[in-house]
Amino acid sequence: MSVSIMVEYCEPCGFRSHYEELASAVKEEFPDITIESRPGGTGAFEIEINGQLVFSKLELGGFPYEKDLIAAIRKAKNGEPLEKITNSQAPCVIL
């Protein structure tokens, strides 16, 4: 089953590096998957798989764990129903 991923993130917030890290991990695990990004609102880091929102930084306040996203993609590839990722890691805080 083909899977497409869209990540919407806040560019001024400096979340591009989070996107690039995630995109490279996804490509390593699933070379055939399309992962794209688009600019989002302030504080956004939203991930959609096949048009379904599976992760929202605006709701959870942190970033997704790679393993959770990889598991969600695996489900999508197998045609299983997707559940929202509810775990998040706190954003890095520079003191």
PDB file of N, CA, C and O in Angstrom:
ATOM      1  N   MET A   1       0.853  -1.197   0.000  1.00  0.00           N
ATOM      2  CA  MET A   1       0.000   0.000   0.000  1.00  0.00           C
ATOM      3  C   MET A   1       0.888   1.246   0.000  1.00  0.00           C
ATOM      4  O   MET A   1       1.855   1.327   0.757  1.00  0.00           O
ATOM      5  N   SER A   2       0.554   2.206  -0.848  1.00  0.00           N
ATOM      6  CA  SER A   2       1.397   3.400  -0.896  1.00  0.00           C
ATOM      7  C   SER A   2       1.047   4.327   0.264  1.00  0.00           C
ATOM      8  O   SER A   2      -0.106   4.444   0.679  1.00  0.00           O
ATOM      9  N   VAL A   3       2.082   4.975   0.763  1.00  0.00           N
ATOM     10  CA  VAL A   3       1.928   5.842   1.930  1.00  0.00           C
ATOM     11  C   VAL A   3       2.548   7.192   1.607  1.00  0.00           C
ATOM     12  O   VAL A   3       3.664   7.263   1.093  1.00  0.00           O
ATOM     13  N   SER A   4       1.823   8.261   1.908  1.00  0.00           N
ATOM     14  CA  SER A   4       2.425   9.584   1.751  1.00  0.00           C
ATOM     15  C   SER A   4       2.320  10.319   3.080  1.00  0.00           C
ATOM     16  O   SER A   4       1.326  10.219   3.800  1.00  0.00           O
ATOM     17  N   ILE A   5       3.363  11.048   3.372  1.00  0.00           N
ATOM     18  CA  ILE A   5       3.442  11.757   4.655  1.00  0.00           C
ATOM     19  C   ILE A   5       3.612  13.238   4.385  1.00  0.00           C
ATOM     20  O   ILE A   5       4.415  13.645   3.545  1.00  0.00           O
ATOM     21  N   MET A   6       2.843  14.037   5.109  1.00  0.00           N
ATOM     22  CA  MET A   6       2.965  15.491   5.024  1.00  0.00           C
ATOM     23  C   MET A   6       3.273  16.009   6.423  1.00  0.00           C
ATOM     24  O   MET A   6       2.557  15.716   7.380  1.00  0.00           O
ATOM     25  N   VAL A   7       4.337  16.773   6.524  1.00  0.00           N
ATOM     26  CA  VAL A   7       4.696  17.375   7.805  1.00  0.00           C
ATOM     27  C   VAL A   7       4.568  18.885   7.647  1.00  0.00           C
ATOM     28  O   VAL A   7       5.210  19.498   6.794  1.00  0.00           O
ATOM     29  N   GLU A   8       3.737  19.457   8.479  1.00  0.00           N
ATOM     30  CA  GLU A   8       3.554  20.910   8.472  1.00  0.00           C
ATOM     31  C   GLU A   8       4.293  21.447   9.688  1.00  0.00           C
ATOM     32  O   GLU A   8       4.004  21.055  10.819  1.00  0.00           O
ATOM     33  N   TYR A   9       5.253  22.349   9.455  1.00  0.00           N
ATOM     34  CA  TYR A   9       6.015  22.845  10.606  1.00  0.00           C
ATOM     35  C   TYR A   9       6.246  24.347  10.534  1.00  0.00           C
ATOM     36  O   TYR A   9       6.188  24.958   9.467  1.00  0.00           O
ATOM     37  N   CYS A  10       6.505  24.915  11.687  1.00  0.00           N
ATOM     38  CA  CYS A  10       6.754  26.346  11.837  1.00  0.00           C
ATOM     39  C   CYS A  10       8.218  26.631  11.508  1.00  0.00           C
ATOM     40  O   CYS A  10       9.117  26.285  12.274  1.00  0.00           O
ATOM     41  N   GLU A  11       8.443  27.266  10.360  1.00  0.00           N
ATOM     42  CA  GLU A  11       9.808  27.598   9.919  1.00  0.00           C
ATOM     43  C   GLU A  11      10.468  28.623  10.858  1.00  0.00           C
ATOM     44  O   GLU A  11      11.609  28.410  11.268  1.00  0.00           O
ATOM     45  N   PRO A  12       9.781  29.741  11.214  1.00  0.00           N
ATOM     46  CA  PRO A  12      10.419  30.721  12.105  1.00  0.00           C
ATOM     47  C   PRO A  12      10.789  30.135  13.479  1.00  0.00           C
ATOM     48  O   PRO A  12      11.672  30.655  14.160  1.00  0.00           O
ATOM     49  N   CYS A  13      10.105  29.045  13.882  1.00  0.00           N
ATOM     50  CA  CYS A  13      10.400  28.420  15.184  1.00  0.00           C
ATOM     51  C   CYS A  13      11.672  27.574  15.125  1.00  0.00           C
ATOM     52  O   CYS A  13      12.162  27.104  16.151  1.00  0.00           O
ATOM     53  N   GLY A  14      12.204  27.386  13.912  1.00  0.00           N
ATOM     54  CA  GLY A  14      13.414  26.572  13.766  1.00  0.00           C
ATOM     55  C   GLY A  14      13.143  25.077  13.772  1.00  0.00           C
ATOM     56  O   GLY A  14      14.019  24.295  14.141  1.00  0.00           O
ATOM     57  N   PHE A  15      11.933  24.660  13.366  1.00  0.00           N
ATOM     58  CA  PHE A  15      11.571  23.233  13.410  1.00  0.00           C
ATOM     59  C   PHE A  15      12.004  22.469  12.159  1.00  0.00           C
ATOM     60  O   PHE A  15      11.771  21.266  12.048  1.00  0.00           O
ATOM     61  N   ARG A  16      12.642  23.184  11.209  1.00  0.00           N
ATOM     62  CA  ARG A  16      13.074  22.515   9.982  1.00  0.00           C
ATOM     63  C   ARG A  16      14.029  21.350  10.296  1.00  0.00           C
ATOM     64  O   ARG A  16      13.948  20.294   9.669  1.00  0.00           O
ATOM     65  N   SER A  17      14.929  21.548  11.262  1.00  0.00           N
ATOM     66  CA  SER A  17      15.901  20.492  11.597  1.00  0.00           C
ATOM     67  C   SER A  17      15.184  19.255  12.132  1.00  0.00           C
ATOM     68  O   SER A  17      15.610  18.132  11.860  1.00  0.00           O
ATOM     69  N   HIS A  18      14.090  19.446  12.896  1.00  0.00           N
ATOM     70  CA  HIS A  18      13.295  18.305  13.382  1.00  0.00           C
ATOM     71  C   HIS A  18      12.690  17.557  12.197  1.00  0.00           C
ATOM     72  O   HIS A  18      12.683  16.327  12.152  1.00  0.00           O
ATOM     73  N   TYR A  19      12.178  18.340  11.229  1.00  0.00           N
ATOM     74  CA  TYR A  19      11.591  17.725  10.032  1.00  0.00           C
ATOM     75  C   TYR A  19      12.655  16.927   9.269  1.00  0.00           C
ATOM     76  O   TYR A  19      12.420  15.781   8.886  1.00  0.00           O
ATOM     77  N   GLU A  20      13.818  17.534   9.051  1.00  0.00           N
ATOM     78  CA  GLU A  20      14.859  16.872   8.264  1.00  0.00           C
ATOM     79  C   GLU A  20      15.346  15.598   8.934  1.00  0.00           C
ATOM     80  O   GLU A  20      15.593  14.596   8.263  1.00  0.00           O
ATOM     81  N   GLU A  21      15.486  15.634  10.260  1.00  0.00           N
ATOM     82  CA  GLU A  21      15.890  14.448  11.024  1.00  0.00           C
ATOM     83  C   GLU A  21      14.861  13.321  10.849  1.00  0.00           C
ATOM     84  O   GLU A  21      15.206  12.169  10.585  1.00  0.00           O
ATOM     85  N   LEU A  22      13.594  13.697  11.006  1.00  0.00           N
ATOM     86  CA  LEU A  22      12.502  12.736  10.889  1.00  0.00           C
ATOM     87  C   LEU A  22      12.427  12.174   9.463  1.00  0.00           C
ATOM     88  O   LEU A  22      12.285  10.967   9.267  1.00  0.00           O
ATOM     89  N   ALA A  23      12.525  13.067   8.477  1.00  0.00           N
ATOM     90  CA  ALA A  23      12.443  12.657   7.069  1.00  0.00           C
ATOM     91  C   ALA A  23      13.572  11.679   6.743  1.00  0.00           C
ATOM     92  O   ALA A  23      13.357  10.704   6.023  1.00  0.00           O
ATOM     93  N   SER A  24      14.764  11.931   7.263  1.00  0.00           N
ATOM     94  CA  SER A  24      15.873  11.036   6.943  1.00  0.00           C
ATOM     95  C   SER A  24      15.693   9.683   7.621  1.00  0.00           C
ATOM     96  O   SER A  24      16.046   8.657   7.039  1.00  0.00           O
ATOM     97  N   ALA A  25      15.155   9.658   8.832  1.00  0.00           N
ATOM     98  CA  ALA A  25      14.886   8.384   9.521  1.00  0.00           C
ATOM     99  C   ALA A  25      13.817   7.583   8.772  1.00  0.00           C
ATOM    100  O   ALA A  25      13.930   6.366   8.630  1.00  0.00           O
ATOM    101  N   VAL A  26      12.780   8.278   8.294  1.00  0.00           N
ATOM    102  CA  VAL A  26      11.691   7.632   7.557  1.00  0.00           C
ATOM    103  C   VAL A  26      12.228   7.056   6.242  1.00  0.00           C
ATOM    104  O   VAL A  26      11.926   5.915   5.892  1.00  0.00           O
ATOM    105  N   LYS A  27      13.024   7.851   5.516  1.00  0.00           N
ATOM    106  CA  LYS A  27      13.586   7.414   4.227  1.00  0.00           C
ATOM    107  C   LYS A  27      14.514   6.218   4.408  1.00  0.00           C
ATOM    108  O   LYS A  27      14.574   5.335   3.552  1.00  0.00           O
ATOM    109  N   GLU A  28      15.234   6.195   5.524  1.00  0.00           N
ATOM    110  CA  GLU A  28      16.143   5.085   5.796  1.00  0.00           C
ATOM    111  C   GLU A  28      15.351   3.790   5.994  1.00  0.00           C
ATOM    112  O   GLU A  28      15.728   2.733   5.488  1.00  0.00           O
ATOM    113  N   GLU A  29      14.254   3.892   6.734  1.00  0.00           N
ATOM    114  CA  GLU A  29      13.429   2.725   7.053  1.00  0.00           C
ATOM    115  C   GLU A  29      12.529   2.326   5.872  1.00  0.00           C
ATOM    116  O   GLU A  29      12.338   1.143   5.594  1.00  0.00           O
ATOM    117  N   PHE A  30      11.980   3.345   5.183  1.00  0.00           N
ATOM    118  CA  PHE A  30      11.034   3.117   4.084  1.00  0.00           C
ATOM    119  C   PHE A  30      11.455   3.950   2.868  1.00  0.00           C
ATOM    120  O   PHE A  30      10.903   5.028   2.648  1.00  0.00           O
ATOM    121  N   PRO A  31      12.425   3.470   2.073  1.00  0.00           N
ATOM    122  CA  PRO A  31      12.931   4.271   0.946  1.00  0.00           C
ATOM    123  C   PRO A  31      11.869   4.626  -0.101  1.00  0.00           C
ATOM    124  O   PRO A  31      12.039   5.585  -0.853  1.00  0.00           O
ATOM    125  N   ASP A  32      10.780   3.860  -0.151  1.00  0.00           N
ATOM    126  CA  ASP A  32       9.760   4.086  -1.189  1.00  0.00           C
ATOM    127  C   ASP A  32       8.675   5.076  -0.775  1.00  0.00           C
ATOM    128  O   ASP A  32       7.746   5.326  -1.543  1.00  0.00           O
ATOM    129  N   ILE A  33       8.777   5.636   0.409  1.00  0.00           N
ATOM    130  CA  ILE A  33       7.713   6.516   0.906  1.00  0.00           C
ATOM    131  C   ILE A  33       7.974   7.976   0.548  1.00  0.00           C
ATOM    132  O   ILE A  33       9.110   8.450   0.571  1.00  0.00           O
ATOM    133  N   THR A  34       6.893   8.669   0.219  1.00  0.00           N
ATOM    134  CA  THR A  34       6.972  10.095  -0.075  1.00  0.00           C
ATOM    135  C   THR A  34       6.754  10.868   1.219  1.00  0.00           C
ATOM    136  O   THR A  34       5.740  10.693   1.896  1.00  0.00           O
ATOM    137  N   ILE A  35       7.714  11.724   1.555  1.00  0.00           N
ATOM    138  CA  ILE A  35       7.531  12.590   2.733  1.00  0.00           C
ATOM    139  C   ILE A  35       7.792  14.017   2.290  1.00  0.00           C
ATOM    140  O   ILE A  35       8.846  14.333   1.738  1.00  0.00           O
ATOM    141  N   GLU A  36       6.810  14.873   2.542  1.00  0.00           N
ATOM    142  CA  GLU A  36       6.902  16.267   2.107  1.00  0.00           C
ATOM    143  C   GLU A  36       6.622  17.181   3.289  1.00  0.00           C
ATOM    144  O   GLU A  36       6.131  16.753   4.333  1.00  0.00           O
ATOM    145  N   SER A  37       6.950  18.451   3.093  1.00  0.00           N
ATOM    146  CA  SER A  37       6.668  19.411   4.160  1.00  0.00           C
ATOM    147  C   SER A  37       6.000  20.643   3.570  1.00  0.00           C
ATOM    148  O   SER A  37       6.087  20.917   2.373  1.00  0.00           O
ATOM    149  N   ARG A  38       5.332  21.372   4.451  1.00  0.00           N
ATOM    150  CA  ARG A  38       4.753  22.658   4.049  1.00  0.00           C
ATOM    151  C   ARG A  38       4.836  23.573   5.269  1.00  0.00           C
ATOM    152  O   ARG A  38       4.844  23.098   6.405  1.00  0.00           O
ATOM    153  N   PRO A  39       4.897  24.875   5.037  1.00  0.00           N
ATOM    154  CA  PRO A  39       4.968  25.798   6.179  1.00  0.00           C
ATOM    155  C   PRO A  39       3.682  25.751   6.989  1.00  0.00           C
ATOM    156  O   PRO A  39       2.590  25.620   6.437  1.00  0.00           O
ATOM    157  N   GLY A  40       3.828  25.860   8.300  1.00  0.00           N
ATOM    158  CA  GLY A  40       2.665  25.820   9.185  1.00  0.00           C
ATOM    159  C   GLY A  40       2.622  27.049  10.072  1.00  0.00           C
ATOM    160  O   GLY A  40       3.463  27.942   9.967  1.00  0.00           O
ATOM    161  N   GLY A  41       1.641  27.081  10.936  1.00  0.00           N
ATOM    162  CA  GLY A  41       1.475  28.203  11.844  1.00  0.00           C
ATOM    163  C   GLY A  41       2.495  28.175  12.973  1.00  0.00           C
ATOM    164  O   GLY A  41       3.291  27.243  13.085  1.00  0.00           O
ATOM    165  N   THR A  42       2.461  29.193  13.794  1.00  0.00           N
ATOM    166  CA  THR A  42       3.384  29.321  14.914  1.00  0.00           C
ATOM    167  C   THR A  42       3.303  28.114  15.839  1.00  0.00           C
ATOM    168  O   THR A  42       2.232  27.756  16.327  1.00  0.00           O
ATOM    169  N   GLY A  43       4.458  27.497  16.069  1.00  0.00           N
ATOM    170  CA  GLY A  43       4.519  26.359  16.989  1.00  0.00           C
ATOM    171  C   GLY A  43       4.082  25.036  16.387  1.00  0.00           C
ATOM    172  O   GLY A  43       4.070  24.018  17.080  1.00  0.00           O
ATOM    173  N   ALA A  44       3.723  25.033  15.107  1.00  0.00           N
ATOM    174  CA  ALA A  44       3.187  23.812  14.493  1.00  0.00           C
ATOM    175  C   ALA A  44       4.264  22.789  14.163  1.00  0.00           C
ATOM    176  O   ALA A  44       5.360  23.133  13.722  1.00  0.00           O
ATOM    177  N   PHE A  45       3.928  21.534  14.385  1.00  0.00           N
ATOM    178  CA  PHE A  45       4.688  20.395  13.865  1.00  0.00           C
ATOM    179  C   PHE A  45       3.662  19.284  13.782  1.00  0.00           C
ATOM    180  O   PHE A  45       3.549  18.448  14.679  1.00  0.00           O
ATOM    181  N   GLU A  46       2.907  19.292  12.673  1.00  0.00           N
ATOM    182  CA  GLU A  46       1.767  18.395  12.499  1.00  0.00           C
ATOM    183  C   GLU A  46       2.132  17.350  11.447  1.00  0.00           C
ATOM    184  O   GLU A  46       2.689  17.689  10.403  1.00  0.00           O
ATOM    185  N   ILE A  47       1.822  16.090  11.717  1.00  0.00           N
ATOM    186  CA  ILE A  47       2.167  15.027  10.774  1.00  0.00           C
ATOM    187  C   ILE A  47       0.905  14.312  10.309  1.00  0.00           C
ATOM    188  O   ILE A  47       0.107  13.833  11.115  1.00  0.00           O
ATOM    189  N   GLU A  48       0.743  14.252   8.988  1.00  0.00           N
ATOM    190  CA  GLU A  48      -0.375  13.522   8.388  1.00  0.00           C
ATOM    191  C   GLU A  48       0.174  12.331   7.620  1.00  0.00           C
ATOM    192  O   GLU A  48       1.165  12.448   6.900  1.00  0.00           O
ATOM    193  N   ILE A  49      -0.476  11.184   7.778  1.00  0.00           N
ATOM    194  CA  ILE A  49      -0.164  10.016   6.965  1.00  0.00           C
ATOM    195  C   ILE A  49      -1.404   9.744   6.116  1.00  0.00           C
ATOM    196  O   ILE A  49      -2.497   9.532   6.640  1.00  0.00           O
ATOM    197  N   ASN A  50      -1.215   9.755   4.790  1.00  0.00           N
ATOM    198  CA  ASN A  50      -2.333   9.575   3.853  1.00  0.00           C
ATOM    199  C   ASN A  50      -3.511  10.492   4.196  1.00  0.00           C
ATOM    200  O   ASN A  50      -4.669  10.080   4.137  1.00  0.00           O
ATOM    201  N   GLY A  51      -3.198  11.733   4.552  1.00  0.00           N
ATOM    202  CA  GLY A  51      -4.240  12.722   4.813  1.00  0.00           C
ATOM    203  C   GLY A  51      -4.838  12.687   6.213  1.00  0.00           C
ATOM    204  O   GLY A  51      -5.679  13.523   6.543  1.00  0.00           O
ATOM    205  N   GLN A  52      -4.419  11.737   7.038  1.00  0.00           N
ATOM    206  CA  GLN A  52      -4.962  11.643   8.404  1.00  0.00           C
ATOM    207  C   GLN A  52      -3.947  12.190   9.404  1.00  0.00           C
ATOM    208  O   GLN A  52      -2.792  11.763   9.428  1.00  0.00           O
ATOM    209  N   LEU A  53      -4.390  13.141  10.230  1.00  0.00           N
ATOM    210  CA  LEU A  53      -3.509  13.722  11.243  1.00  0.00           C
ATOM    211  C   LEU A  53      -3.167  12.663  12.286  1.00  0.00           C
ATOM    212  O   LEU A  53      -4.050  12.148  12.971  1.00  0.00           O
ATOM    213  N   VAL A  54      -1.882  12.343  12.402  1.00  0.00           N
ATOM    214  CA  VAL A  54      -1.472  11.325  13.384  1.00  0.00           C
ATOM    215  C   VAL A  54      -0.656  11.917  14.525  1.00  0.00           C
ATOM    216  O   VAL A  54      -0.489  11.283  15.567  1.00  0.00           O
ATOM    217  N   PHE A  55      -0.139  13.148  14.327  1.00  0.00           N
ATOM    218  CA  PHE A  55       0.611  13.776  15.403  1.00  0.00           C
ATOM    219  C   PHE A  55       0.429  15.275  15.337  1.00  0.00           C
ATOM    220  O   PHE A  55       0.487  15.867  14.259  1.00  0.00           O
ATOM    221  N   SER A  56       0.208  15.902  16.502  1.00  0.00           N
ATOM    222  CA  SER A  56       0.051  17.347  16.558  1.00  0.00           C
ATOM    223  C   SER A  56       0.839  17.919  17.734  1.00  0.00           C
ATOM    224  O   SER A  56       0.519  17.676  18.897  1.00  0.00           O
ATOM    225  N   LYS A  57       1.877  18.684  17.401  1.00  0.00           N
ATOM    226  CA  LYS A  57       2.649  19.364  18.449  1.00  0.00           C
ATOM    227  C   LYS A  57       1.780  20.424  19.122  1.00  0.00           C
ATOM    228  O   LYS A  57       1.947  20.707  20.308  1.00  0.00           O
ATOM    229  N   LEU A  58       0.854  21.007  18.367  1.00  0.00           N
ATOM    230  CA  LEU A  58      -0.027  22.026  18.937  1.00  0.00           C
ATOM    231  C   LEU A  58      -0.883  21.425  20.061  1.00  0.00           C
ATOM    232  O   LEU A  58      -1.213  22.110  21.029  1.00  0.00           O
ATOM    233  N   GLU A  59      -1.241  20.126  19.923  1.00  0.00           N
ATOM    234  CA  GLU A  59      -2.029  19.462  20.966  1.00  0.00           C
ATOM    235  C   GLU A  59      -1.159  18.962  22.113  1.00  0.00           C
ATOM    236  O   GLU A  59      -1.529  19.073  23.282  1.00  0.00           O
ATOM    237  N   LEU A  60       0.013  18.404  21.761  1.00  0.00           N
ATOM    238  CA  LEU A  60       0.827  17.713  22.762  1.00  0.00           C
ATOM    239  C   LEU A  60       1.967  18.548  23.346  1.00  0.00           C
ATOM    240  O   LEU A  60       2.439  18.271  24.448  1.00  0.00           O
ATOM    241  N   GLY A  61       2.403  19.560  22.615  1.00  0.00           N
ATOM    242  CA  GLY A  61       3.450  20.434  23.137  1.00  0.00           C
ATOM    243  C   GLY A  61       4.877  19.960  22.909  1.00  0.00           C
ATOM    244  O   GLY A  61       5.819  20.679  23.242  1.00  0.00           O
ATOM    245  N   GLY A  62       5.060  18.756  22.345  1.00  0.00           N
ATOM    246  CA  GLY A  62       6.416  18.262  22.104  1.00  0.00           C
ATOM    247  C   GLY A  62       6.548  17.737  20.690  1.00  0.00           C
ATOM    248  O   GLY A  62       5.703  17.991  19.832  1.00  0.00           O
ATOM    249  N   PHE A  63       7.623  17.000  20.462  1.00  0.00           N
ATOM    250  CA  PHE A  63       7.870  16.401  19.152  1.00  0.00           C
ATOM    251  C   PHE A  63       7.662  14.897  19.237  1.00  0.00           C
ATOM    252  O   PHE A  63       7.777  14.312  20.314  1.00  0.00           O
ATOM    253  N   PRO A  64       7.353  14.264  18.097  1.00  0.00           N
ATOM    254  CA  PRO A  64       7.127  12.808  18.125  1.00  0.00           C
ATOM    255  C   PRO A  64       8.433  12.045  18.281  1.00  0.00           C
ATOM    256  O   PRO A  64       9.498  12.526  17.893  1.00  0.00           O
ATOM    257  N   TYR A  65       8.340  10.859  18.848  1.00  0.00           N
ATOM    258  CA  TYR A  65       9.484   9.951  18.880  1.00  0.00           C
ATOM    259  C   TYR A  65       9.537   9.253  17.528  1.00  0.00           C
ATOM    260  O   TYR A  65       8.508   8.862  16.978  1.00  0.00           O
ATOM    261  N   GLU A  66      10.758   9.100  16.997  1.00  0.00           N
ATOM    262  CA  GLU A  66      10.919   8.429  15.700  1.00  0.00           C
ATOM    263  C   GLU A  66      10.240   7.066  15.686  1.00  0.00           C
ATOM    264  O   GLU A  66       9.549   6.720  14.728  1.00  0.00           O
ATOM    265  N   LYS A  67      10.441   6.287  16.761  1.00  0.00           N
ATOM    266  CA  LYS A  67       9.907   4.910  16.795  1.00  0.00           C
ATOM    267  C   LYS A  67       8.381   4.905  16.680  1.00  0.00           C
ATOM    268  O   LYS A  67       7.815   4.005  16.060  1.00  0.00           O
ATOM    269  N   ASP A  68       7.712   5.897  17.268  1.00  0.00           N
ATOM    270  CA  ASP A  68       6.246   5.975  17.186  1.00  0.00           C
ATOM    271  C   ASP A  68       5.797   6.271  15.753  1.00  0.00           C
ATOM    272  O   ASP A  68       4.825   5.696  15.262  1.00  0.00           O
ATOM    273  N   LEU A  69       6.520   7.176  15.095  1.00  0.00           N
ATOM    274  CA  LEU A  69       6.169   7.519  13.721  1.00  0.00           C
ATOM    275  C   LEU A  69       6.437   6.332  12.793  1.00  0.00           C
ATOM    276  O   LEU A  69       5.630   6.041  11.910  1.00  0.00           O
ATOM    277  N   ILE A  70       7.558   5.652  12.987  1.00  0.00           N
ATOM    278  CA  ILE A  70       7.902   4.477  12.177  1.00  0.00           C
ATOM    279  C   ILE A  70       6.814   3.405  12.343  1.00  0.00           C
ATOM    280  O   ILE A  70       6.400   2.779  11.367  1.00  0.00           O
ATOM    281  N   ALA A  71       6.359   3.201  13.574  1.00  0.00           N
ATOM    282  CA  ALA A  71       5.299   2.207  13.844  1.00  0.00           C
ATOM    283  C   ALA A  71       4.000   2.604  13.132  1.00  0.00           C
ATOM    284  O   ALA A  71       3.311   1.747  12.578  1.00  0.00           O
ATOM    285  N   ALA A  72       3.665   3.900  13.146  1.00  0.00           N
ATOM    286  CA  ALA A  72       2.447   4.378  12.478  1.00  0.00           C
ATOM    287  C   ALA A  72       2.555   4.180  10.965  1.00  0.00           C
ATOM    288  O   ALA A  72       1.582   3.801  10.314  1.00  0.00           O
ATOM    289  N   ILE A  73       3.734   4.435  10.411  1.00  0.00           N
ATOM    290  CA  ILE A  73       3.933   4.253   8.966  1.00  0.00           C
ATOM    291  C   ILE A  73       3.805   2.773   8.613  1.00  0.00           C
ATOM    292  O   ILE A  73       3.202   2.417   7.601  1.00  0.00           O
ATOM    293  N   ARG A  74       4.374   1.927   9.448  1.00  0.00           N
ATOM    294  CA  ARG A  74       4.293   0.475   9.204  1.00  0.00           C
ATOM    295  C   ARG A  74       2.828   0.036   9.156  1.00  0.00           C
ATOM    296  O   ARG A  74       2.435  -0.751   8.295  1.00  0.00           O
ATOM    297  N   LYS A  75       2.020   0.558  10.097  1.00  0.00           N
ATOM    298  CA  LYS A  75       0.582   0.244  10.107  1.00  0.00           C
ATOM    299  C   LYS A  75      -0.073   0.696   8.803  1.00  0.00           C
ATOM    300  O   LYS A  75      -0.841  -0.045   8.189  1.00  0.00           O
ATOM    301  N   ALA A  76       0.241   1.915   8.396  1.00  0.00           N
ATOM    302  CA  ALA A  76      -0.348   2.464   7.164  1.00  0.00           C
ATOM    303  C   ALA A  76       0.027   1.594   5.963  1.00  0.00           C
ATOM    304  O   ALA A  76      -0.809   1.323   5.101  1.00  0.00           O
ATOM    305  N   LYS A  77       1.289   1.159   5.913  1.00  0.00           N
ATOM    306  CA  LYS A  77       1.735   0.309   4.796  1.00  0.00           C
ATOM    307  C   LYS A  77       0.995  -1.024   4.774  1.00  0.00           C
ATOM    308  O   LYS A  77       0.745  -1.590   3.710  1.00  0.00           O
ATOM    309  N   ASN A  78       0.646  -1.519   5.968  1.00  0.00           N
ATOM    310  CA  ASN A  78      -0.072  -2.795   6.073  1.00  0.00           C
ATOM    311  C   ASN A  78      -1.577  -2.626   5.920  1.00  0.00           C
ATOM    312  O   ASN A  78      -2.323  -3.603   5.990  1.00  0.00           O
ATOM    313  N   GLY A  79      -2.027  -1.385   5.710  1.00  0.00           N
ATOM    314  CA  GLY A  79      -3.450  -1.132   5.530  1.00  0.00           C
ATOM    315  C   GLY A  79      -4.231  -1.168   6.836  1.00  0.00           C
ATOM    316  O   GLY A  79      -5.458  -1.265   6.826  1.00  0.00           O
ATOM    317  N   GLU A  80      -3.512  -1.089   7.976  1.00  0.00           N
ATOM    318  CA  GLU A  80      -4.188  -1.100   9.279  1.00  0.00           C
ATOM    319  C   GLU A  80      -4.670   0.310   9.626  1.00  0.00           C
ATOM    320  O   GLU A  80      -4.114   1.292   9.132  1.00  0.00           O
ATOM    321  N   PRO A  81      -5.703   0.418  10.473  1.00  0.00           N
ATOM    322  CA  PRO A  81      -6.174   1.754  10.850  1.00  0.00           C
ATOM    323  C   PRO A  81      -5.108   2.494  11.671  1.00  0.00           C
ATOM    324  O   PRO A  81      -4.394   1.902  12.480  1.00  0.00           O
ATOM    325  N   LEU A  82      -5.030   3.788  11.434  1.00  0.00           N
ATOM    326  CA  LEU A  82      -4.036   4.604  12.139  1.00  0.00           C
ATOM    327  C   LEU A  82      -4.619   5.170  13.420  1.00  0.00           C
ATOM    328  O   LEU A  82      -5.786   5.557  13.476  1.00  0.00           O
ATOM    329  N   GLU A  83      -3.790   5.211  14.438  1.00  0.00           N
ATOM    330  CA  GLU A  83      -4.193   5.856  15.688  1.00  0.00           C
ATOM    331  C   GLU A  83      -3.302   7.065  15.883  1.00  0.00           C
ATOM    332  O   GLU A  83      -2.172   7.107  15.396  1.00  0.00           O
ATOM    333  N   LYS A  84      -3.821   8.044  16.597  1.00  0.00           N
ATOM    334  CA  LYS A  84      -3.031   9.231  16.867  1.00  0.00           C
ATOM    335  C   LYS A  84      -1.880   8.893  17.806  1.00  0.00           C
ATOM    336  O   LYS A  84      -2.043   8.132  18.759  1.00  0.00           O
ATOM    337  N   ILE A  85      -0.728   9.461  17.525  1.00  0.00           N
ATOM    338  CA  ILE A  85       0.439   9.298  18.404  1.00  0.00           C
ATOM    339  C   ILE A  85       0.217  10.229  19.599  1.00  0.00           C
ATOM    340  O   ILE A  85      -0.008  11.427  19.426  1.00  0.00           O
ATOM    341  N   THR A  86       0.281   9.673  20.803  1.00  0.00           N
ATOM    342  CA  THR A  86      -0.004  10.496  21.980  1.00  0.00           C
ATOM    343  C   THR A  86       1.243  10.755  22.834  1.00  0.00           C
ATOM    344  O   THR A  86       1.201  11.562  23.762  1.00  0.00           O
ATOM    345  N   ASN A  87       2.351  10.073  22.523  1.00  0.00           N
ATOM    346  CA  ASN A  87       3.595  10.343  23.241  1.00  0.00           C
ATOM    347  C   ASN A  87       4.323  11.477  22.553  1.00  0.00           C
ATOM    348  O   ASN A  87       4.291  11.588  21.327  1.00  0.00           O
ATOM    349  N   SER A  88       4.976  12.314  23.330  1.00  0.00           N
ATOM    350  CA  SER A  88       5.821  13.325  22.717  1.00  0.00           C
ATOM    351  C   SER A  88       6.982  13.617  23.631  1.00  0.00           C
ATOM    352  O   SER A  88       6.882  13.502  24.853  1.00  0.00           O
ATOM    353  N   GLN A  89       8.098  14.002  23.015  1.00  0.00           N
ATOM    354  CA  GLN A  89       9.259  14.390  23.808  1.00  0.00           C
ATOM    355  C   GLN A  89       9.261  15.899  23.932  1.00  0.00           C
ATOM    356  O   GLN A  89       8.895  16.613  22.999  1.00  0.00           O
ATOM    357  N   ALA A  90       9.671  16.370  25.076  1.00  0.00           N
ATOM    358  CA  ALA A  90       9.701  17.812  25.313  1.00  0.00           C
ATOM    359  C   ALA A  90      10.643  18.465  24.333  1.00  0.00           C
ATOM    360  O   ALA A  90      11.697  17.912  24.018  1.00  0.00           O
ATOM    361  N   PRO A  91      10.274  19.645  23.843  1.00  0.00           N
ATOM    362  CA  PRO A  91      11.199  20.344  22.947  1.00  0.00           C
ATOM    363  C   PRO A  91      12.464  20.713  23.710  1.00  0.00           C
ATOM    364  O   PRO A  91      12.425  20.949  24.917  1.00  0.00           O
ATOM    365  N   CYS A  92      13.571  20.761  23.006  1.00  0.00           N
ATOM    366  CA  CYS A  92      14.837  21.133  23.668  1.00  0.00           C
ATOM    367  C   CYS A  92      14.738  22.574  24.148  1.00  0.00           C
ATOM    368  O   CYS A  92      14.233  23.449  23.445  1.00  0.00           O
ATOM    369  N   VAL A  93      15.220  22.792  25.329  1.00  0.00           N
ATOM    370  CA  VAL A  93      15.209  24.143  25.876  1.00  0.00           C
ATOM    371  C   VAL A  93      16.653  24.577  26.047  1.00  0.00           C
ATOM    372  O   VAL A  93      17.430  23.918  26.738  1.00  0.00           O
ATOM    373  N   ILE A  94      17.005  25.672  25.427  1.00  0.00           N
ATOM    374  CA  ILE A  94      18.362  26.187  25.565  1.00  0.00           C
ATOM    375  C   ILE A  94      18.344  27.271  26.627  1.00  0.00           C
ATOM    376  O   ILE A  94      17.623  28.262  26.514  1.00  0.00           O
ATOM    377  N   LEU A  95      19.142  27.070  27.651  1.00  0.00           N
ATOM    378  CA  LEU A  95      19.165  28.027  28.771  1.00  0.00           C
ATOM    379  C   LEU A  95      20.176  29.130  28.528  1.00  0.00           C
ATOM    380  O   LEU A  95      20.330  30.021  29.363  1.00  0.00           O
TER     381      LEU A  95
END
